[in-house]
Amino acid sequence: MSASVRLLSSKMVLVLLLSGCAGLPIDFEEPTLTVTSIALRNSNSMAPQFDIMLRITNPNRIALDLVGMSYTVQLAGNKVMTGVTNDLPVIEAYGETDVSISALVSLIGSMKLLNDLMVRNPEQIEYVFDARLDIGRLYPRINISRSGRISLR
């Protein structure tokens, strides 16, 4: 291959790469995620189920079409829930949306948690919610971690 053909090929690849990045907003801000509630669901299942309510805020001038989210939840230091969802709404520019996730506790994680709760009988327990929001191929996934306390009374 001649030097001029290689140079032309390199320039074409560079132009394609730069044109692909032209659609990315320079002033893009990460959305925020707030855990607004975690509640034990009344269920006939052996493993407890929780309803987790999230508020996702979009501080950008463009709508966010969330592709999916993966998450883990720790309760009282025990990793008890992991999951994914692709049932997420579009969050309008400068908007916020409440999202509800139903999470089933893993059997081993729930046994550790229940044992811990019976031994200590606390009035509240600490939680850590870690999420990865996927907003599309052109953007990196957004890692968010939140923690707090859940009242058991």
Biotite code that builds the C-alpha atoms (Angstrom):
import biotite.structure as struc

atoms = struc.array([
    struc.Atom([0.000, 0.000, 0.000], chain_id="A", res_id=1, res_name="MET", atom_name="CA", element="C"),
    struc.Atom([1.439, 3.356, -0.944], chain_id="A", res_id=2, res_name="SER", atom_name="CA", element="C"),
    struc.Atom([2.100, 6.106, 1.572], chain_id="A", res_id=3, res_name="ALA", atom_name="CA", element="C"),
    struc.Atom([-0.511, 8.416, 0.006], chain_id="A", res_id=4, res_name="SER", atom_name="CA", element="C"),
    struc.Atom([-3.259, 5.743, 0.255], chain_id="A", res_id=5, res_name="VAL", atom_name="CA", element="C"),
    struc.Atom([-2.372, 5.086, 3.922], chain_id="A", res_id=6, res_name="ARG", atom_name="CA", element="C"),
    struc.Atom([-2.433, 8.820, 4.655], chain_id="A", res_id=7, res_name="LEU", atom_name="CA", element="C"),
    struc.Atom([-5.815, 9.219, 2.934], chain_id="A", res_id=8, res_name="LEU", atom_name="CA", element="C"),
    struc.Atom([-7.219, 6.197, 4.814], chain_id="A", res_id=9, res_name="SER", atom_name="CA", element="C"),
    struc.Atom([-5.963, 7.607, 8.132], chain_id="A", res_id=10, res_name="SER", atom_name="CA", element="C"),
    struc.Atom([-7.572, 10.991, 7.418], chain_id="A", res_id=11, res_name="LYS", atom_name="CA", element="C"),
    struc.Atom([-10.897, 9.345, 6.543], chain_id="A", res_id=12, res_name="MET", atom_name="CA", element="C"),
    struc.Atom([-10.901, 7.335, 9.781], chain_id="A", res_id=13, res_name="VAL", atom_name="CA", element="C"),
    struc.Atom([-10.115, 10.493, 11.772], chain_id="A", res_id=14, res_name="LEU", atom_name="CA", element="C"),
    struc.Atom([-12.950, 12.414, 10.080], chain_id="A", res_id=15, res_name="VAL", atom_name="CA", element="C"),
    struc.Atom([-15.397, 9.575, 10.825], chain_id="A", res_id=16, res_name="LEU", atom_name="CA", element="C"),
    struc.Atom([-14.352, 9.447, 14.478], chain_id="A", res_id=17, res_name="LEU", atom_name="CA", element="C"),
    struc.Atom([-14.664, 13.195, 14.927], chain_id="A", res_id=18, res_name="LEU", atom_name="CA", element="C"),
    struc.Atom([-18.049, 13.354, 13.195], chain_id="A", res_id=19, res_name="SER", atom_name="CA", element="C"),
    struc.Atom([-19.329, 10.586, 15.497], chain_id="A", res_id=20, res_name="GLY", atom_name="CA", element="C"),
    struc.Atom([-18.459, 12.685, 18.547], chain_id="A", res_id=21, res_name="CYS", atom_name="CA", element="C"),
    struc.Atom([-20.089, 15.833, 17.167], chain_id="A", res_id=22, res_name="ALA", atom_name="CA", element="C"),
    struc.Atom([-23.476, 14.836, 18.610], chain_id="A", res_id=23, res_name="GLY", atom_name="CA", element="C"),
    struc.Atom([-22.227, 14.624, 22.195], chain_id="A", res_id=24, res_name="LEU", atom_name="CA", element="C"),
    struc.Atom([-23.167, 17.662, 24.279], chain_id="A", res_id=25, res_name="PRO", atom_name="CA", element="C"),
    struc.Atom([-20.102, 19.288, 25.787], chain_id="A", res_id=26, res_name="ILE", atom_name="CA", element="C"),
    struc.Atom([-21.994, 20.495, 28.852], chain_id="A", res_id=27, res_name="ASP", atom_name="CA", element="C"),
    struc.Atom([-23.641, 17.128, 29.685], chain_id="A", res_id=28, res_name="PHE", atom_name="CA", element="C"),
    struc.Atom([-24.281, 16.706, 33.423], chain_id="A", res_id=29, res_name="GLU", atom_name="CA", element="C"),
    struc.Atom([-24.863, 13.347, 35.063], chain_id="A", res_id=30, res_name="GLU", atom_name="CA", element="C"),
    struc.Atom([-28.435, 12.757, 36.194], chain_id="A", res_id=31, res_name="PRO", atom_name="CA", element="C"),
    struc.Atom([-29.007, 12.441, 39.920], chain_id="A", res_id=32, res_name="THR", atom_name="CA", element="C"),
    struc.Atom([-30.709, 9.523, 41.596], chain_id="A", res_id=33, res_name="LEU", atom_name="CA", element="C"),
    struc.Atom([-32.375, 9.745, 44.989], chain_id="A", res_id=34, res_name="THR", atom_name="CA", element="C"),
    struc.Atom([-33.724, 6.772, 46.913], chain_id="A", res_id=35, res_name="VAL", atom_name="CA", element="C"),
    struc.Atom([-37.047, 8.121, 48.208], chain_id="A", res_id=36, res_name="THR", atom_name="CA", element="C"),
    struc.Atom([-38.266, 4.953, 49.915], chain_id="A", res_id=37, res_name="SER", atom_name="CA", element="C"),
    struc.Atom([-37.564, 1.290, 50.488], chain_id="A", res_id=38, res_name="ILE", atom_name="CA", element="C"),
    struc.Atom([-40.533, -0.627, 51.824], chain_id="A", res_id=39, res_name="ALA", atom_name="CA", element="C"),
    struc.Atom([-41.102, -4.264, 52.654], chain_id="A", res_id=40, res_name="LEU", atom_name="CA", element="C"),
    struc.Atom([-43.835, -5.626, 50.403], chain_id="A", res_id=41, res_name="ARG", atom_name="CA", element="C"),
    struc.Atom([-46.534, -7.875, 51.852], chain_id="A", res_id=42, res_name="ASN", atom_name="CA", element="C"),
    struc.Atom([-45.903, -11.118, 50.040], chain_id="A", res_id=43, res_name="SER", atom_name="CA", element="C"),
    struc.Atom([-46.643, -14.824, 50.337], chain_id="A", res_id=44, res_name="ASN", atom_name="CA", element="C"),
    struc.Atom([-43.137, -15.611, 49.139], chain_id="A", res_id=45, res_name="SER", atom_name="CA", element="C"),
    struc.Atom([-40.520, -17.214, 51.408], chain_id="A", res_id=46, res_name="MET", atom_name="CA", element="C"),
    struc.Atom([-38.007, -14.524, 50.470], chain_id="A", res_id=47, res_name="ALA", atom_name="CA", element="C"),
    struc.Atom([-38.951, -10.959, 51.340], chain_id="A", res_id=48, res_name="PRO", atom_name="CA", element="C"),
    struc.Atom([-39.684, -8.536, 48.516], chain_id="A", res_id=49, res_name="GLN", atom_name="CA", element="C"),
    struc.Atom([-39.033, -4.815, 48.594], chain_id="A", res_id=50, res_name="PHE", atom_name="CA", element="C"),
    struc.Atom([-40.455, -1.907, 46.641], chain_id="A", res_id=51, res_name="ASP", atom_name="CA", element="C"),
    struc.Atom([-37.720, 0.653, 45.989], chain_id="A", res_id=52, res_name="ILE", atom_name="CA", element="C"),
    struc.Atom([-38.838, 4.107, 44.872], chain_id="A", res_id=53, res_name="MET", atom_name="CA", element="C"),
    struc.Atom([-36.270, 6.235, 43.074], chain_id="A", res_id=54, res_name="LEU", atom_name="CA", element="C"),
    struc.Atom([-36.396, 9.806, 41.807], chain_id="A", res_id=55, res_name="ARG", atom_name="CA", element="C"),
    struc.Atom([-34.194, 10.447, 38.784], chain_id="A", res_id=56, res_name="ILE", atom_name="CA", element="C"),
    struc.Atom([-33.489, 14.087, 37.887], chain_id="A", res_id=57, res_name="THR", atom_name="CA", element="C"),
    struc.Atom([-32.202, 15.221, 34.502], chain_id="A", res_id=58, res_name="ASN", atom_name="CA", element="C"),
    struc.Atom([-30.263, 18.525, 34.738], chain_id="A", res_id=59, res_name="PRO", atom_name="CA", element="C"),
    struc.Atom([-29.643, 18.651, 30.968], chain_id="A", res_id=60, res_name="ASN", atom_name="CA", element="C"),
    struc.Atom([-31.272, 20.492, 28.088], chain_id="A", res_id=61, res_name="ARG", atom_name="CA", element="C"),
    struc.Atom([-31.900, 17.220, 26.244], chain_id="A", res_id=62, res_name="ILE", atom_name="CA", element="C"),
    struc.Atom([-34.210, 14.369, 27.210], chain_id="A", res_id=63, res_name="ALA", atom_name="CA", element="C"),
    struc.Atom([-32.596, 11.198, 28.566], chain_id="A", res_id=64, res_name="LEU", atom_name="CA", element="C"),
    struc.Atom([-33.858, 7.994, 27.054], chain_id="A", res_id=65, res_name="ASP", atom_name="CA", element="C"),
    struc.Atom([-32.687, 5.511, 29.669], chain_id="A", res_id=66, res_name="LEU", atom_name="CA", element="C"),
    struc.Atom([-31.797, 2.174, 28.096], chain_id="A", res_id=67, res_name="VAL", atom_name="CA", element="C"),
    struc.Atom([-31.472, 0.260, 31.344], chain_id="A", res_id=68, res_name="GLY", atom_name="CA", element="C"),
    struc.Atom([-30.189, 0.098, 34.872], chain_id="A", res_id=69, res_name="MET", atom_name="CA", element="C"),
    struc.Atom([-28.406, -2.523, 36.927], chain_id="A", res_id=70, res_name="SER", atom_name="CA", element="C"),
    struc.Atom([-28.392, -2.291, 40.710], chain_id="A", res_id=71, res_name="TYR", atom_name="CA", element="C"),
    struc.Atom([-27.381, -3.910, 43.970], chain_id="A", res_id=72, res_name="THR", atom_name="CA", element="C"),
    struc.Atom([-28.766, -3.326, 47.440], chain_id="A", res_id=73, res_name="VAL", atom_name="CA", element="C"),
    struc.Atom([-27.067, -4.020, 50.730], chain_id="A", res_id=74, res_name="GLN", atom_name="CA", element="C"),
    struc.Atom([-29.127, -4.143, 53.921], chain_id="A", res_id=75, res_name="LEU", atom_name="CA", element="C"),
    struc.Atom([-27.391, -4.139, 57.287], chain_id="A", res_id=76, res_name="ALA", atom_name="CA", element="C"),
    struc.Atom([-24.104, -4.883, 55.519], chain_id="A", res_id=77, res_name="GLY", atom_name="CA", element="C"),
    struc.Atom([-25.502, -7.909, 53.648], chain_id="A", res_id=78, res_name="ASN", atom_name="CA", element="C"),
    struc.Atom([-25.666, -7.871, 49.853], chain_id="A", res_id=79, res_name="LYS", atom_name="CA", element="C"),
    struc.Atom([-29.241, -9.017, 49.491], chain_id="A", res_id=80, res_name="VAL", atom_name="CA", element="C"),
    struc.Atom([-30.518, -7.786, 46.142], chain_id="A", res_id=81, res_name="MET", atom_name="CA", element="C"),
    struc.Atom([-29.166, -7.452, 42.645], chain_id="A", res_id=82, res_name="THR", atom_name="CA", element="C"),
    struc.Atom([-31.151, -6.785, 39.560], chain_id="A", res_id=83, res_name="GLY", atom_name="CA", element="C"),
    struc.Atom([-31.630, -5.113, 36.241], chain_id="A", res_id=84, res_name="VAL", atom_name="CA", element="C"),
    struc.Atom([-34.469, -3.261, 34.601], chain_id="A", res_id=85, res_name="THR", atom_name="CA", element="C"),
    struc.Atom([-35.101, -1.968, 31.132], chain_id="A", res_id=86, res_name="ASN", atom_name="CA", element="C"),
    struc.Atom([-38.541, -0.609, 31.983], chain_id="A", res_id=87, res_name="ASP", atom_name="CA", element="C"),
    struc.Atom([-37.470, 2.995, 32.463], chain_id="A", res_id=88, res_name="LEU", atom_name="CA", element="C"),
    struc.Atom([-39.153, 6.180, 31.271], chain_id="A", res_id=89, res_name="PRO", atom_name="CA", element="C"),
    struc.Atom([-37.730, 8.966, 29.146], chain_id="A", res_id=90, res_name="VAL", atom_name="CA", element="C"),
    struc.Atom([-36.766, 11.810, 31.467], chain_id="A", res_id=91, res_name="ILE", atom_name="CA", element="C"),
    struc.Atom([-37.533, 15.107, 29.805], chain_id="A", res_id=92, res_name="GLU", atom_name="CA", element="C"),
    struc.Atom([-35.027, 17.961, 29.720], chain_id="A", res_id=93, res_name="ALA", atom_name="CA", element="C"),
    struc.Atom([-34.816, 19.617, 33.147], chain_id="A", res_id=94, res_name="TYR", atom_name="CA", element="C"),
    struc.Atom([-37.312, 17.084, 34.435], chain_id="A", res_id=95, res_name="GLY", atom_name="CA", element="C"),
    struc.Atom([-37.562, 14.456, 37.099], chain_id="A", res_id=96, res_name="GLU", atom_name="CA", element="C"),
    struc.Atom([-39.382, 11.166, 37.254], chain_id="A", res_id=97, res_name="THR", atom_name="CA", element="C"),
    struc.Atom([-40.231, 8.654, 39.955], chain_id="A", res_id=98, res_name="ASP", atom_name="CA", element="C"),
    struc.Atom([-39.281, 5.060, 39.155], chain_id="A", res_id=99, res_name="VAL", atom_name="CA", element="C"),
    struc.Atom([-40.420, 2.032, 41.128], chain_id="A", res_id=100, res_name="SER", atom_name="CA", element="C"),
    struc.Atom([-38.368, -1.161, 41.238], chain_id="A", res_id=101, res_name="ILE", atom_name="CA", element="C"),
    struc.Atom([-39.573, -4.416, 42.768], chain_id="A", res_id=102, res_name="SER", atom_name="CA", element="C"),
    struc.Atom([-36.675, -6.380, 44.150], chain_id="A", res_id=103, res_name="ALA", atom_name="CA", element="C"),
    struc.Atom([-36.680, -9.963, 45.325], chain_id="A", res_id=104, res_name="LEU", atom_name="CA", element="C"),
    struc.Atom([-34.161, -10.785, 48.011], chain_id="A", res_id=105, res_name="VAL", atom_name="CA", element="C"),
    struc.Atom([-31.764, -13.641, 47.325], chain_id="A", res_id=106, res_name="SER", atom_name="CA", element="C"),
    struc.Atom([-32.262, -16.707, 49.506], chain_id="A", res_id=107, res_name="LEU", atom_name="CA", element="C"),
    struc.Atom([-28.773, -16.689, 51.034], chain_id="A", res_id=108, res_name="ILE", atom_name="CA", element="C"),
    struc.Atom([-28.758, -12.917, 51.461], chain_id="A", res_id=109, res_name="GLY", atom_name="CA", element="C"),
    struc.Atom([-32.176, -12.996, 53.080], chain_id="A", res_id=110, res_name="SER", atom_name="CA", element="C"),
    struc.Atom([-31.168, -15.757, 55.502], chain_id="A", res_id=111, res_name="MET", atom_name="CA", element="C"),
    struc.Atom([-28.161, -13.713, 56.622], chain_id="A", res_id=112, res_name="LYS", atom_name="CA", element="C"),
    struc.Atom([-30.307, -10.596, 56.929], chain_id="A", res_id=113, res_name="LEU", atom_name="CA", element="C"),
    struc.Atom([-33.096, -12.343, 58.857], chain_id="A", res_id=114, res_name="LEU", atom_name="CA", element="C"),
    struc.Atom([-30.584, -13.935, 61.219], chain_id="A", res_id=115, res_name="ASN", atom_name="CA", element="C"),
    struc.Atom([-28.966, -10.549, 61.791], chain_id="A", res_id=116, res_name="ASP", atom_name="CA", element="C"),
    struc.Atom([-32.366, -8.905, 62.422], chain_id="A", res_id=117, res_name="LEU", atom_name="CA", element="C"),
    struc.Atom([-33.456, -11.595, 64.891], chain_id="A", res_id=118, res_name="MET", atom_name="CA", element="C"),
    struc.Atom([-30.202, -11.413, 66.846], chain_id="A", res_id=119, res_name="VAL", atom_name="CA", element="C"),
    struc.Atom([-30.022, -7.620, 67.048], chain_id="A", res_id=120, res_name="ARG", atom_name="CA", element="C"),
    struc.Atom([-33.719, -6.643, 66.674], chain_id="A", res_id=121, res_name="ASN", atom_name="CA", element="C"),
    struc.Atom([-32.829, -3.123, 65.499], chain_id="A", res_id=122, res_name="PRO", atom_name="CA", element="C"),
    struc.Atom([-35.358, -0.327, 65.026], chain_id="A", res_id=123, res_name="GLU", atom_name="CA", element="C"),
    struc.Atom([-33.660, 0.658, 61.785], chain_id="A", res_id=124, res_name="GLN", atom_name="CA", element="C"),
    struc.Atom([-31.083, -0.763, 59.406], chain_id="A", res_id=125, res_name="ILE", atom_name="CA", element="C"),
    struc.Atom([-28.636, 0.825, 57.006], chain_id="A", res_id=126, res_name="GLU", atom_name="CA", element="C"),
    struc.Atom([-28.912, 0.391, 53.254], chain_id="A", res_id=127, res_name="TYR", atom_name="CA", element="C"),
    struc.Atom([-26.539, 1.013, 50.354], chain_id="A", res_id=128, res_name="VAL", atom_name="CA", element="C"),
    struc.Atom([-28.043, 1.288, 46.858], chain_id="A", res_id=129, res_name="PHE", atom_name="CA", element="C"),
    struc.Atom([-25.580, 1.113, 43.954], chain_id="A", res_id=130, res_name="ASP", atom_name="CA", element="C"),
    struc.Atom([-26.852, 1.697, 40.422], chain_id="A", res_id=131, res_name="ALA", atom_name="CA", element="C"),
    struc.Atom([-25.424, 1.882, 36.917], chain_id="A", res_id=132, res_name="ARG", atom_name="CA", element="C"),
    struc.Atom([-27.558, 3.907, 34.525], chain_id="A", res_id=133, res_name="LEU", atom_name="CA", element="C"),
    struc.Atom([-27.164, 3.194, 30.829], chain_id="A", res_id=134, res_name="ASP", atom_name="CA", element="C"),
    struc.Atom([-28.154, 6.184, 28.695], chain_id="A", res_id=135, res_name="ILE", atom_name="CA", element="C"),
    struc.Atom([-27.014, 4.800, 25.368], chain_id="A", res_id=136, res_name="GLY", atom_name="CA", element="C"),
    struc.Atom([-24.027, 3.701, 23.388], chain_id="A", res_id=137, res_name="ARG", atom_name="CA", element="C"),
    struc.Atom([-22.420, 7.103, 22.947], chain_id="A", res_id=138, res_name="LEU", atom_name="CA", element="C"),
    struc.Atom([-22.300, 7.824, 26.664], chain_id="A", res_id=139, res_name="TYR", atom_name="CA", element="C"),
    struc.Atom([-20.477, 6.006, 29.434], chain_id="A", res_id=140, res_name="PRO", atom_name="CA", element="C"),
    struc.Atom([-22.576, 4.283, 32.079], chain_id="A", res_id=141, res_name="ARG", atom_name="CA", element="C"),
    struc.Atom([-23.223, 6.422, 35.128], chain_id="A", res_id=142, res_name="ILE", atom_name="CA", element="C"),
    struc.Atom([-22.356, 4.898, 38.514], chain_id="A", res_id=143, res_name="ASN", atom_name="CA", element="C"),
    struc.Atom([-24.402, 6.184, 41.454], chain_id="A", res_id=144, res_name="ILE", atom_name="CA", element="C"),
    struc.Atom([-24.249, 5.106, 45.087], chain_id="A", res_id=145, res_name="SER", atom_name="CA", element="C"),
    struc.Atom([-26.685, 6.164, 47.816], chain_id="A", res_id=146, res_name="ARG", atom_name="CA", element="C"),
    struc.Atom([-26.987, 5.141, 51.445], chain_id="A", res_id=147, res_name="SER", atom_name="CA", element="C"),
    struc.Atom([-29.340, 5.745, 54.322], chain_id="A", res_id=148, res_name="GLY", atom_name="CA", element="C"),
    struc.Atom([-31.455, 4.091, 56.975], chain_id="A", res_id=149, res_name="ARG", atom_name="CA", element="C"),
    struc.Atom([-34.732, 2.156, 56.846], chain_id="A", res_id=150, res_name="ILE", atom_name="CA", element="C"),
    struc.Atom([-37.124, 2.186, 59.780], chain_id="A", res_id=151, res_name="SER", atom_name="CA", element="C"),
    struc.Atom([-38.402, -1.263, 60.722], chain_id="A", res_id=152, res_name="LEU", atom_name="CA", element="C"),
    struc.Atom([-41.107, 0.036, 63.058], chain_id="A", res_id=153, res_name="ARG", atom_name="CA", element="C"),
])
